[in-house]
Amino acid sequence: ATDLRYLKQHTESKHLGVNYPCDQCDYISARPDNLVLHKQRKHEGMVIINGKQVQQKVTCDVCNAQLASSVALKRHKQVKHEGVRFGCDQCEYRATTAGYLRLHIESKHTESKYY
């Protein structure tokens, strides 16, 4: 069963173009479990202290929002307070993350290479 699961993941990611983009940065994973680990480590501030996973929070100095990490705080400030957007060069769409823009371009402006 495990081999079939890995075969399915391989087929989806390598031959069908299935991927799992991070909604907070440019990271794209071929597997959903790797995306979860990425988000925990990079955006949710999960750290290991004495063998236990502990979450550290940071606070936005503009609106006092609690965020999971300094990376998440930086992205929060860009989107919520600085109006940073990623514009599509083929239409009027504007995304809040580069990952969302990439998904938009792939779904709206790129022909599928799989039939």
C-alpha distances in whole Angstrom, upper triangle without the diagonal:
4,5,5,6,9,10,11,12,14,15,17,18,20,20,21,23,21,22,23,26,28,31,33,33,32,29,26,22,19,17,18,17,20,22,22,23,26,27,27,29,31,32,32,34,31,33,32,35,35,31,31,30,33,34,37,39,42,45,46,50,50,49,48,44,41,39,36,37,40,38,37,41,42,40,41,45,44,43,45,48,49,47,45,43,41,43,42,44,44,44,46,42,42,39,39,36,36,32,33,36,33,31,34,35,32,32,36,37,35,34,30,29,26,27
4,5,5,6,9,10,11,12,14,15,17,18,19,20,21,19,20,20,24,25,28,30,30,29,26,23,19,17,14,16,15,17,19,20,20,22,24,25,26,28,29,29,31,28,29,29,32,32,28,28,27,31,31,35,37,39,42,43,47,48,47,45,42,39,36,33,34,37,35,34,38,39,37,39,42,42,41,43,46,46,45,43,41,39,41,40,42,42,43,44,41,40,37,37,34,34,30,31,34,31,29,33,34,31,31,35,36,33,33,29,28,26,27
4,5,5,6,9,10,10,12,14,15,16,17,18,20,18,19,21,24,26,29,31,31,29,26,23,19,16,15,17,16,18,21,21,22,24,26,27,27,29,31,31,33,30,32,31,34,35,31,31,30,33,34,37,39,41,44,45,49,50,48,47,44,41,38,35,36,38,36,36,40,40,38,40,43,43,42,44,47,47,46,43,41,39,41,40,42,41,42,44,41,40,37,37,35,34,30,32,34,31,29,33,33,30,30,34,35,32,31,28,26,24,25
4,5,5,6,9,10,10,12,14,15,15,16,18,17,18,20,23,26,28,31,31,29,26,23,19,16,14,16,16,18,20,21,22,24,26,27,28,30,31,31,33,31,33,33,36,37,33,33,31,34,35,38,39,42,44,45,49,49,48,47,43,41,38,36,36,39,36,36,40,40,38,40,43,42,41,43,46,46,45,42,40,38,40,38,40,40,41,42,39,39,36,36,34,33,29,30,32,30,28,31,31,28,28,32,33,30,29,25,24,22,23
4,5,5,6,9,10,11,12,14,15,15,17,14,15,16,20,22,25,27,27,26,23,20,16,13,11,13,13,15,17,18,19,21,23,23,25,26,28,28,30,28,29,29,33,34,30,29,28,31,31,34,36,38,40,41,45,46,44,43,40,37,34,32,33,35,33,32,36,37,34,36,39,39,37,39,43,43,41,39,37,35,37,36,38,37,38,39,36,36,33,33,30,30,26,27,30,27,25,28,29,26,26,30,31,29,28,24,24,21,23
4,5,5,6,8,10,10,12,13,14,15,14,14,16,19,21,24,26,26,24,21,18,14,11,10,12,12,13,16,17,18,19,22,23,24,25,27,27,29,27,28,28,32,33,29,29,27,30,31,33,35,37,40,41,44,45,44,43,39,37,34,31,32,34,31,31,35,35,33,35,39,38,37,39,42,42,41,38,36,34,36,34,37,36,37,39,36,35,32,32,29,28,25,26,29,26,24,28,28,25,25,29,30,27,27,23,23,20,22
4,5,5,6,9,10,10,11,12,14,13,15,17,20,23,26,28,28,26,23,19,16,12,12,15,15,16,18,20,21,22,24,26,27,28,29,30,32,30,32,32,36,37,33,33,31,34,34,37,38,40,43,43,47,47,46,46,42,40,37,34,35,37,34,34,38,38,35,37,41,39,38,41,44,44,42,39,37,35,36,34,36,36,37,39,36,36,33,34,31,29,26,27,29,26,24,27,28,24,25,28,29,26,25,22,20,18,19
4,5,5,6,9,10,10,10,12,11,13,15,18,21,24,26,26,24,21,18,15,11,11,13,14,15,17,19,20,21,23,25,26,27,28,29,31,30,32,32,36,37,33,33,31,33,33,36,37,39,41,42,45,45,44,44,40,38,35,33,33,36,33,32,36,36,34,35,39,37,36,38,42,42,40,37,35,33,34,32,34,34,35,36,33,33,31,31,29,28,24,25,27,24,22,25,25,22,22,26,27,24,23,20,19,16,18
4,6,5,6,8,10,10,11,9,10,11,15,18,21,23,22,21,18,14,11,8,7,9,11,12,13,15,17,18,20,21,22,23,24,25,28,26,28,29,33,34,31,30,28,30,30,32,34,35,38,38,42,42,41,40,37,35,32,29,30,32,29,29,32,33,30,32,35,34,33,35,38,38,37,34,32,30,31,30,32,32,33,34,31,31,28,28,25,24,21,22,24,21,19,23,23,20,20,24,25,23,22,19,18,16,18
4,5,5,6,8,9,10,9,11,13,16,19,22,24,23,21,18,15,12,8,9,12,14,14,15,18,19,19,22,23,24,25,26,27,29,28,30,31,34,36,32,32,30,32,32,34,36,37,40,40,44,44,43,43,39,37,34,31,32,33,30,30,34,34,31,34,37,35,34,37,40,39,38,35,33,30,32,30,32,31,33,34,31,32,29,29,26,25,21,23,25,21,20,23,23,20,21,25,25,22,21,18,17,15,17
4,6,5,5,6,9,9,11,14,17,21,23,26,25,23,20,16,14,10,11,14,16,17,18,20,22,22,24,26,27,27,28,30,32,31,33,34,38,39,36,35,33,35,35,37,38,40,42,42,45,45,45,44,41,39,36,34,34,36,32,32,36,36,33,35,38,36,35,38,41,40,38,36,33,31,32,29,31,30,32,34,31,31,29,30,27,25,22,23,25,21,19,22,22,19,19,23,23,20,19,16,14,12,14
4,6,6,5,6,5,8,11,14,17,20,23,22,20,18,14,12,8,9,12,14,15,15,18,20,20,21,24,25,25,26,27,30,29,31,32,36,38,35,34,31,33,32,35,35,37,39,39,42,42,41,41,37,36,33,31,31,33,30,29,33,33,30,32,35,33,32,35,38,37,35,33,30,28,28,26,28,28,29,30,27,28,25,27,24,22,19,20,21,18,16,19,19,16,16,20,21,18,17,14,14,11,13
4,6,6,5,5,6,9,12,15,18,21,19,17,14,11,9,5,8,11,13,13,13,16,18,17,19,22,22,22,23,25,28,27,29,30,34,36,33,32,30,32,31,33,33,35,37,37,40,40,39,39,36,34,31,29,29,30,27,27,31,30,27,30,33,31,30,33,36,35,33,30,28,25,26,25,26,26,27,29,26,26,24,25,22,20,17,18,19,16,15,18,18,15,16,19,20,17,17,14,13,12,15
4,6,6,8,9,13,15,18,21,23,22,19,17,13,11,8,11,14,16,16,16,20,21,20,22,25,25,25,26,28,30,30,32,33,37,38,35,35,32,35,34,36,36,37,40,39,43,43,42,42,39,38,34,32,32,33,30,30,33,33,30,32,35,33,32,35,38,37,35,32,30,27,28,26,27,27,28,30,28,28,26,27,24,22,19,20,21,18,17,20,19,15,17,20,20,17,17,13,12,11,14
4,6,8,11,14,17,20,23,26,24,21,19,16,14,11,14,16,19,19,19,22,24,23,25,28,28,28,29,31,33,33,35,36,40,42,39,38,35,38,37,39,39,40,42,42,45,45,44,45,41,40,37,35,35,36,32,32,36,35,32,35,37,35,34,37,40,39,37,34,31,28,29,26,27,26,28,30,28,29,27,28,26,23,20,21,22,19,17,20,19,15,16,20,19,16,15,11,9,8,10
4,6,9,13,15,19,21,24,23,20,19,15,14,11,13,15,18,18,18,21,23,22,24,27,28,27,28,30,32,32,34,36,40,42,39,38,35,37,36,37,38,39,40,40,43,43,42,42,39,38,35,33,33,35,31,31,34,34,31,33,35,33,32,35,38,37,35,32,29,26,27,24,26,24,26,28,25,26,24,26,24,22,19,19,20,17,15,17,17,13,13,17,17,14,13,9,9,7,9
4,6,10,12,16,18,20,19,16,15,11,11,9,12,14,17,16,16,19,21,20,21,24,25,24,25,27,30,30,32,34,37,40,37,36,33,34,33,35,35,36,37,37,40,40,39,39,36,35,32,30,30,31,28,28,31,30,27,29,32,30,28,31,34,33,31,28,26,23,23,21,23,22,23,25,22,23,21,23,20,18,15,16,16,13,11,14,14,10,11,15,15,12,12,9,9,8,11
4,7,10,13,15,18,18,16,14,10,9,7,9,10,14,14,13,16,18,17,18,21,23,22,23,24,27,27,29,31,35,37,34,33,30,32,30,32,32,33,35,35,38,38,37,37,33,32,29,28,28,30,26,25,29,29,25,27,30,29,27,30,33,32,30,28,25,23,23,22,24,23,24,26,22,23,20,21,19,18,14,15,16,13,11,14,15,11,12,16,17,14,15,12,12,11,14
4,6,10,12,15,14,12,10,7,6,5,7,8,11,11,10,13,15,14,15,18,19,18,19,21,23,23,26,28,32,34,31,30,27,28,27,28,29,30,32,31,35,35,34,34,30,29,26,24,24,26,22,22,25,25,22,24,27,25,24,27,30,29,27,25,22,20,22,20,23,23,24,25,21,21,18,19,16,15,11,12,14,12,10,13,14,12,13,16,17,15,16,14,15,14,17
4,7,9,12,12,11,9,6,5,6,7,6,9,9,7,10,12,11,12,15,16,15,15,17,20,20,23,25,29,31,29,27,24,25,23,25,25,26,28,28,31,31,30,30,27,25,22,21,21,23,19,19,22,22,19,21,24,23,21,24,27,27,25,23,21,19,21,20,23,23,24,24,21,20,17,17,14,14,10,11,14,12,10,14,15,13,14,17,19,18,19,17,18,18,21
4,6,9,8,7,6,4,6,9,10,9,12,10,7,11,13,10,10,14,15,14,13,16,19,19,22,25,28,31,29,27,24,24,22,24,23,24,26,25,28,28,28,28,24,23,20,19,19,20,16,16,19,19,16,18,21,19,18,21,24,23,22,19,17,15,18,17,20,21,21,22,18,17,14,13,10,10,6,8,11,9,8,12,13,12,13,16,18,17,19,18,19,20,23
4,5,6,7,5,6,8,11,11,10,12,10,7,9,11,8,7,11,12,10,10,12,15,16,19,22,25,28,26,25,21,21,19,20,20,20,22,21,25,25,24,24,21,20,16,15,15,16,13,12,16,15,13,15,18,17,15,18,21,21,20,17,16,15,18,18,21,23,23,22,19,17,13,12,9,9,7,8,12,11,11,14,16,15,16,19,20,20,22,21,23,23,26
4,6,8,8,9,12,14,15,13,15,14,10,11,14,11,9,13,14,12,10,13,16,17,21,24,27,30,28,26,22,22,19,20,19,19,20,19,23,22,21,22,18,18,15,14,15,16,13,11,14,14,11,12,15,14,12,15,18,18,17,15,13,13,16,17,20,21,21,20,16,14,10,9,7,8,6,7,10,11,10,12,15,15,16,18,20,20,23,22,24,25,28
4,7,8,11,13,16,17,15,16,15,11,12,14,11,8,12,12,10,8,11,13,16,19,22,25,28,27,25,21,21,18,18,16,16,17,16,20,20,19,19,16,16,12,12,12,12,9,7,11,10,7,9,12,11,10,13,16,16,15,13,12,13,16,18,21,23,22,21,18,15,11,9,6,8,7,9,12,13,13,15,17,18,19,21,22,23,26,25,27,28,31
4,6,9,12,15,16,15,17,14,11,13,14,10,10,13,13,10,9,13,15,17,19,22,26,29,28,26,22,22,19,19,19,18,19,19,22,22,22,22,19,19,15,14,13,13,9,9,12,11,8,12,14,12,12,15,17,17,16,13,13,12,15,17,19,21,22,21,18,15,12,10,6,7,6,9,11,11,12,15,16,17,18,20,21,21,24,24,25,26,30
4,6,10,13,15,15,17,14,12,14,15,11,12,15,15,12,12,16,18,19,21,24,28,31,29,28,25,25,22,22,22,22,23,22,25,25,25,26,23,22,19,18,17,16,13,13,16,14,12,15,17,15,15,18,20,19,18,15,14,12,15,15,18,20,21,21,18,16,12,12,8,6,5,9,10,9,11,13,14,14,17,19,19,18,21,21,22,24,27
4,7,10,12,12,13,10,8,11,12,8,9,13,12,10,11,15,16,17,19,22,26,29,27,26,22,23,21,22,22,22,24,24,27,27,27,27,24,23,19,17,16,17,13,14,17,16,14,17,19,18,18,21,23,22,21,18,17,15,18,19,21,23,24,24,21,19,15,14,11,9,7,11,13,11,12,15,16,15,18,20,21,20,22,21,22,23,26
4,7,9,10,12,9,7,11,12,10,11,14,14,13,14,17,19,19,22,24,28,30,28,27,24,25,23,24,24,25,27,27,30,30,30,30,26,25,22,20,19,20,17,17,20,20,17,20,22,21,20,23,26,25,24,21,19,17,19,19,21,22,23,24,21,19,16,16,12,11,8,11,13,10,10,14,15,13,15,18,19,18,20,18,19,19,23
4,5,7,9,6,6,9,10,9,11,14,14,14,15,17,19,19,21,23,27,29,26,25,22,24,23,24,25,26,28,28,32,32,32,31,28,26,23,21,20,22,19,19,22,22,20,22,25,24,23,26,29,28,27,24,23,21,23,22,25,25,26,27,24,23,19,19,16,15,11,14,16,14,13,17,18,16,17,21,21,20,21,19,19,19,23
4,7,9,8,8,12,13,12,14,17,17,17,18,20,22,22,24,25,29,31,28,27,25,26,26,27,28,30,32,32,36,36,35,35,31,30,26,24,24,25,22,22,26,26,23,26,29,27,26,29,32,31,30,27,25,23,25,24,26,27,28,29,25,25,22,22,19,17,14,16,18,15,14,18,18,16,17,21,22,19,20,18,17,17,20
4,6,5,7,9,10,11,13,15,16,16,18,19,21,20,22,23,27,29,26,25,22,24,23,26,27,29,31,31,35,36,35,34,30,28,25,23,23,25,22,22,26,26,24,26,29,28,27,29,32,32,31,28,27,25,27,26,29,29,30,31,27,27,23,23,20,19,16,17,20,18,16,20,21,18,19,23,24,22,23,20,20,19,22
4,5,5,6,9,10,11,13,14,15,16,16,19,18,20,22,25,27,24,23,20,22,21,23,24,26,28,29,33,33,32,31,27,26,22,20,21,23,21,20,24,24,22,23,27,26,25,27,30,31,29,27,26,24,27,26,29,29,30,30,26,25,22,21,19,19,15,16,20,18,16,19,21,19,19,23,25,23,24,22,23,21,24
4,5,5,6,9,10,11,13,14,15,15,17,16,18,19,22,24,21,20,17,19,19,22,23,25,28,29,33,33,32,31,27,25,22,19,20,23,21,20,24,25,23,24,28,27,26,28,31,32,31,29,28,27,29,29,32,33,33,33,29,28,25,24,21,21,18,19,22,21,19,23,25,22,23,27,28,27,28,25,26,25,27
4,5,5,6,9,10,11,12,13,14,16,15,16,18,21,23,21,20,17,19,18,21,22,24,27,28,31,32,32,30,27,25,21,18,19,21,18,18,22,23,21,23,26,26,25,27,30,30,30,27,26,25,28,28,30,31,32,32,29,27,24,22,19,19,16,18,21,19,18,22,23,21,23,26,27,26,27,25,25,24,27
4,5,5,6,9,10,10,11,12,15,14,16,18,22,25,22,20,17,19,17,19,20,22,24,25,29,29,28,27,24,22,19,16,16,19,16,15,19,20,18,20,23,22,21,24,27,27,26,24,23,22,24,25,27,28,29,29,25,24,20,19,16,16,13,15,18,16,16,19,21,19,20,24,25,24,26,24,24,24,27
4,5,5,6,9,10,10,10,13,12,14,16,20,22,19,18,14,16,15,17,18,20,23,24,28,28,27,26,22,20,17,14,15,18,16,15,19,20,18,19,23,23,22,24,27,27,27,25,24,24,27,27,30,31,31,31,27,26,22,20,18,18,15,17,20,20,18,22,24,22,23,26,28,27,29,27,28,27,30
4,5,5,6,8,10,10,11,10,12,13,17,19,17,15,12,14,13,16,18,20,23,24,28,29,28,26,23,21,17,14,14,17,15,15,19,20,19,20,23,24,23,25,28,28,28,26,26,25,28,29,32,33,34,33,30,28,24,22,19,20,17,19,22,21,21,24,26,25,26,29,30,29,31,29,29,29,32
4,5,5,6,8,9,10,10,12,14,18,21,19,17,14,15,14,16,17,18,21,22,26,27,26,25,22,20,16,13,13,15,12,13,16,17,16,18,21,21,21,23,25,25,25,23,23,22,25,26,29,30,31,30,27,25,21,19,16,16,14,17,19,18,18,22,23,22,24,27,28,27,29,27,28,28,31
4,6,5,5,6,9,9,12,15,18,21,19,17,14,14,12,14,14,16,18,19,23,24,23,22,18,16,13,10,10,13,11,10,14,15,13,15,18,18,18,20,22,23,23,21,21,21,24,25,28,30,30,29,25,23,19,17,15,16,14,15,19,18,18,21,23,22,23,26,28,27,30,28,29,29,32
4,6,6,5,6,6,9,11,15,18,16,14,10,10,9,11,12,15,18,19,23,24,23,22,18,16,12,9,10,13,12,11,14,16,15,16,20,20,20,22,24,25,25,24,24,24,28,29,32,33,33,33,29,27,23,20,18,19,17,19,22,22,22,25,27,26,27,30,31,31,33,32,33,32,35
4,6,6,6,5,7,10,13,16,15,14,10,11,10,11,13,15,18,20,23,25,24,22,20,17,13,10,9,12,10,11,14,15,15,17,20,20,21,23,24,25,26,24,24,24,28,29,32,34,34,33,30,27,24,21,18,19,18,20,23,22,23,26,27,27,28,31,32,32,34,32,33,33,36
4,6,6,8,10,13,16,19,18,17,14,13,11,12,13,13,16,17,21,22,22,21,18,16,12,9,7,9,7,8,11,12,12,14,17,17,18,20,21,22,22,20,21,21,25,26,29,31,31,30,27,24,21,18,15,16,15,18,20,20,21,23,25,25,26,29,30,29,32,31,32,32,36
4,6,8,11,14,17,21,20,18,14,13,10,10,10,11,14,15,18,19,19,18,15,12,9,6,6,8,6,5,9,10,10,11,14,15,15,16,19,19,20,18,19,20,23,25,28,30,30,29,25,22,19,16,14,15,14,16,19,20,20,22,24,25,26,28,29,29,32,31,32,33,36
4,6,9,12,15,18,17,15,11,10,7,8,8,10,13,15,18,20,19,17,14,11,8,4,6,9,9,7,10,13,12,13,16,17,17,18,20,22,22,21,22,23,26,28,31,33,33,31,28,25,21,18,17,19,18,19,22,23,23,25,27,27,28,31,32,32,35,34,35,35,38
4,6,10,12,16,15,13,10,8,5,5,7,9,12,15,18,20,19,17,15,12,9,5,5,8,9,9,11,13,14,14,17,18,19,20,21,23,24,23,24,25,29,31,33,36,35,34,31,28,24,21,19,21,20,22,25,25,25,28,30,30,31,34,35,35,37,36,37,38,41
4,7,10,13,12,10,6,6,5,7,9,12,16,18,21,24,23,20,18,14,12,8,8,12,12,12,14,17,17,18,20,22,22,23,25,26,27,26,27,28,31,33,36,38,38,37,33,30,27,24,22,23,22,24,27,27,27,30,32,31,32,35,36,36,38,37,38,38,41
4,6,10,9,8,6,5,6,8,11,14,17,20,23,25,25,22,20,17,14,11,10,13,14,15,16,19,20,20,23,24,25,26,27,29,30,28,30,30,34,36,38,41,41,40,36,33,30,27,25,26,25,27,30,29,30,33,34,34,35,38,39,39,41,40,40,40,43
4,7,6,5,5,6,9,10,14,17,21,24,26,29,28,26,24,20,18,14,14,17,18,18,20,22,23,24,26,28,29,30,31,32,34,32,33,34,37,39,42,44,44,43,40,37,33,30,28,29,28,30,33,32,33,36,37,37,38,41,42,41,43,42,42,42,45
4,5,5,6,7,10,11,15,17,21,24,26,30,29,26,25,21,19,16,16,18,20,21,22,24,25,26,28,30,31,31,33,34,36,34,36,37,40,42,45,47,47,46,43,40,36,33,31,32,31,33,36,36,36,39,41,40,42,44,46,45,47,45,46,46,49
4,6,9,10,13,14,18,21,25,28,30,33,33,29,28,24,23,20,20,22,23,24,26,28,29,30,32,34,35,35,36,38,39,38,40,40,44,45,48,50,50,49,46,43,40,36,34,36,34,36,39,39,39,42,44,43,44,47,49,48,50,48,48,48,51
4,7,9,13,15,19,22,25,29,31,34,33,30,28,25,23,19,20,22,23,24,26,28,29,30,32,34,34,35,37,38,39,38,39,39,43,44,47,49,49,48,45,42,38,35,33,34,33,35,38,37,37,40,42,41,42,45,47,45,47,45,45,45,48
4,6,10,13,16,19,23,26,29,31,30,27,25,22,20,17,17,20,22,22,23,26,27,27,30,32,32,32,34,36,37,36,37,37,41,42,45,47,47,46,42,40,36,33,31,33,31,33,36,36,35,38,40,39,40,43,45,44,46,44,45,44,47
4,7,10,13,17,20,23,26,28,27,24,22,19,17,13,14,17,18,18,20,23,23,24,26,28,28,29,31,32,33,32,33,34,37,39,42,43,43,42,39,36,32,29,27,29,27,29,32,32,32,35,37,36,37,40,41,41,43,41,42,41,44
4,7,10,13,17,20,23,25,24,21,19,15,14,11,12,15,17,16,18,21,21,21,24,26,26,27,28,30,31,30,32,33,36,38,41,43,43,41,38,35,31,28,27,28,27,29,32,32,32,35,37,36,37,40,42,41,44,42,43,43,45
4,7,10,13,16,19,22,21,18,16,12,10,7,9,12,14,13,14,17,18,18,20,22,23,23,24,26,28,27,28,29,33,35,38,40,40,38,35,32,28,25,24,26,25,26,29,30,29,32,34,34,35,37,39,39,41,40,41,41,44
4,7,10,14,16,19,18,15,14,10,9,6,7,10,12,12,12,15,17,16,18,21,21,21,22,24,26,25,27,29,32,35,38,40,39,38,34,31,28,24,23,25,25,26,29,30,30,32,35,35,36,38,40,40,42,41,43,43,46
4,7,10,13,15,15,11,10,6,6,5,6,8,11,10,9,13,14,13,15,18,19,18,19,21,23,23,25,27,30,33,36,38,37,35,32,29,26,22,22,24,24,25,28,29,29,31,33,34,35,37,38,39,42,41,43,43,46
4,7,9,12,12,9,8,6,5,6,6,7,10,9,7,10,12,11,12,15,17,16,16,18,20,20,23,25,29,31,34,37,36,34,31,27,25,21,21,23,23,25,27,28,29,31,33,34,35,36,38,39,42,41,43,44,46
4,6,9,8,5,6,5,6,9,9,9,12,10,7,11,13,10,11,14,15,14,14,16,19,19,22,25,28,31,34,37,35,33,30,27,24,20,21,24,24,25,27,29,30,31,33,35,35,37,38,39,42,42,44,45,48
4,5,6,5,5,7,7,11,11,10,12,10,6,9,11,8,8,11,12,11,10,13,15,16,19,22,25,29,32,34,33,30,28,24,22,18,19,22,23,23,25,28,28,29,31,33,34,35,36,38,41,41,43,44,47
4,6,6,8,10,11,14,14,12,14,13,10,11,13,11,9,13,15,12,11,13,16,18,21,24,27,31,33,36,35,32,30,26,24,21,22,24,26,26,28,30,31,32,34,36,37,37,39,40,44,44,46,47,50
4,6,8,11,12,16,16,14,16,14,11,12,13,10,8,12,13,10,8,11,14,16,19,22,25,29,31,34,32,29,27,24,22,19,21,24,25,25,26,29,30,30,33,35,35,36,37,39,42,43,45,46,49
4,6,9,11,15,16,15,17,14,11,13,14,10,9,13,13,10,9,13,15,17,20,23,26,29,32,34,32,29,27,24,22,19,21,24,25,25,26,29,30,30,32,34,35,35,37,39,42,42,45,46,48
4,6,9,13,14,14,16,13,11,13,15,11,11,15,15,12,12,16,18,19,22,25,28,31,34,37,35,32,30,26,24,20,22,25,26,26,28,30,31,31,34,36,36,37,39,40,43,43,46,47,49
4,6,10,12,12,14,11,9,12,12,9,10,13,13,11,12,15,16,18,20,23,26,29,32,34,33,30,27,24,21,18,19,22,23,23,25,27,28,28,31,33,33,34,36,37,40,40,42,43,46
4,7,9,11,12,10,8,12,13,10,12,15,15,13,15,18,19,20,22,24,28,30,34,36,34,32,29,26,23,19,20,23,23,23,26,28,28,29,32,33,33,34,36,38,40,40,42,43,45
4,6,8,9,6,6,10,10,8,11,13,13,13,14,17,18,18,20,22,25,28,31,33,32,30,27,24,21,17,17,20,20,20,23,25,25,26,29,30,30,32,34,35,38,37,39,39,42
4,7,8,6,8,11,11,11,13,16,16,16,17,19,21,20,21,23,27,29,32,34,33,32,28,25,22,18,17,20,19,20,23,24,25,27,29,30,30,32,34,34,37,36,38,38,41
4,5,5,6,9,10,10,12,14,15,16,17,18,20,19,21,22,26,28,31,33,33,31,28,25,22,18,17,19,19,20,23,24,25,27,29,29,30,32,34,34,37,36,38,38,41
4,5,5,6,9,10,10,12,14,15,15,16,18,17,19,21,25,27,30,33,32,31,28,24,21,18,16,18,19,21,23,24,25,27,29,30,31,33,34,34,37,37,38,39,42
4,5,5,6,9,10,11,12,14,15,15,17,15,17,18,21,24,26,29,29,28,25,21,18,15,13,15,15,17,19,20,21,23,25,26,27,29,30,30,33,33,34,36,39
4,5,5,6,9,10,11,12,13,14,15,14,16,17,21,23,26,29,28,26,23,20,17,13,12,14,15,16,18,20,20,22,24,25,26,28,29,30,33,33,34,35,38
4,5,5,6,9,10,10,11,12,14,14,16,18,22,25,27,30,29,27,24,21,18,14,14,16,17,18,20,22,23,24,26,28,29,30,31,32,36,36,37,38,41
4,5,5,6,9,10,10,10,12,11,14,16,19,22,25,28,27,25,23,19,16,13,12,14,16,17,19,20,22,23,25,26,28,29,30,31,34,34,36,37,40
4,5,5,6,8,10,10,11,9,11,13,16,19,22,25,24,22,19,16,13,9,9,11,13,14,15,17,18,19,21,23,24,25,26,27,31,31,33,34,37
4,5,5,6,8,9,10,10,12,14,18,21,24,26,25,23,20,16,14,10,11,14,15,15,17,19,20,21,23,25,26,26,28,29,33,33,35,36,39
4,6,5,5,6,8,9,12,15,18,21,24,27,26,23,21,17,15,12,13,15,17,18,19,21,23,23,25,27,28,28,29,31,35,35,37,39,42
4,6,6,5,6,5,8,11,14,18,20,23,22,20,18,14,12,9,10,12,15,15,16,18,20,20,22,24,25,25,26,28,32,32,34,36,39
4,6,6,5,5,7,10,13,16,19,22,20,18,15,12,10,6,8,12,14,13,14,17,18,18,20,22,23,23,24,26,30,31,33,35,37
4,6,6,8,10,14,16,20,23,25,23,20,18,14,13,9,12,15,17,16,17,20,21,21,23,26,26,26,27,30,33,34,36,38,40
4,6,8,11,15,17,21,24,26,24,21,20,16,15,12,14,17,20,19,20,23,24,23,26,28,29,28,30,32,35,36,39,40,43
4,6,9,13,15,19,21,24,22,19,18,14,14,11,13,16,18,18,18,21,23,22,24,27,27,27,28,30,34,35,37,39,42
4,6,10,12,16,18,21,19,16,14,11,11,9,11,14,17,16,15,19,20,19,21,24,24,24,25,27,31,32,35,36,39
4,7,10,13,16,18,17,15,13,10,9,7,9,11,14,13,13,16,18,17,18,21,22,22,22,25,28,29,32,34,36
4,6,10,12,15,14,12,10,6,6,5,7,8,11,10,9,13,15,13,15,18,19,18,19,21,25,26,28,31,33
4,7,9,12,12,11,8,5,5,6,6,6,9,9,7,10,12,11,11,15,16,15,16,18,21,23,25,27,30
4,6,9,8,7,6,4,6,9,10,9,12,10,7,10,12,10,10,14,15,14,14,16,20,22,24,27,29
4,5,6,6,5,6,8,11,11,10,12,10,7,9,11,8,7,11,12,10,10,13,16,19,21,24,26
4,6,8,8,9,12,15,15,13,15,14,10,11,14,11,9,13,14,12,10,13,16,19,21,24,27
4,7,8,11,13,17,17,15,16,15,11,12,13,11,8,12,12,10,8,11,14,17,20,22,24
4,6,9,12,15,16,15,17,14,11,13,14,10,10,13,13,10,9,13,16,19,22,24,26
4,6,10,13,15,15,17,14,11,14,15,11,12,15,15,12,12,16,19,22,25,27,29
4,7,10,12,12,13,10,8,11,12,8,9,13,12,10,12,15,18,20,23,25,27
4,7,9,10,12,9,7,11,12,9,11,14,14,13,14,17,20,22,25,27,29
4,5,7,8,6,5,9,10,8,11,13,14,13,15,17,20,22,24,26,28
4,7,9,7,8,11,12,11,14,16,17,17,18,20,23,24,27,28,31
4,5,5,6,9,10,11,13,14,16,16,17,19,22,23,25,26,29
4,5,5,6,9,10,11,12,14,15,15,16,20,20,22,24,27
4,5,5,6,9,10,11,12,14,15,15,18,18,20,21,24
4,5,5,6,9,10,11,12,13,14,18,18,20,22,24
4,5,5,6,9,10,10,11,12,16,17,19,21,24
4,5,5,6,9,10,10,10,14,14,16,18,21
4,6,5,6,8,10,10,13,13,15,17,19
4,5,5,6,8,9,12,13,16,18,20
4,6,5,5,6,10,12,14,16,19
4,6,6,5,8,8,11,13,15
4,6,6,8,9,12,13,15
4,6,8,10,14,15,17
4,7,10,12,15,17
4,6,9,12,14
4,6,9,10
4,5,7
4,7
4
